[in-house]
Amino acid sequence: MRSIHAFLACAFMAAASAASADSRVFIIANQADGYGIDQCLARGEKCGAPAARSYCQSRDFAQATSYRRVDPDEITGSVPKTAGDSCTGVGCHEYVAITCQR
């Protein structure tokens, strides 16, 4: 009987901790800084993990669970369209989605 109560208590605590896990997706402009971090984030490479984690921690989150490049078409109504189908040069940005979790 005790083992059943212990099992139920552990299951309840696991469910409570999962429910309290707060996550949020941040969409940021991926601007070239000369250090290559922008490409690490946009390509989802391991070298982008420290930058994504720092970004999350600066916003009071514990960790970054994912980061990836986002097409402007995926961001409904919040990214203005440029003249023409493609944008190249200094005024154009790629966007990165960073998922942060508490």
Helices and strands as residue ranges (DSSP letters): H 2-20, E 23-30, H 37-43, G 46-48, H 49-57, E 63-70, G 72-74, E 94-101
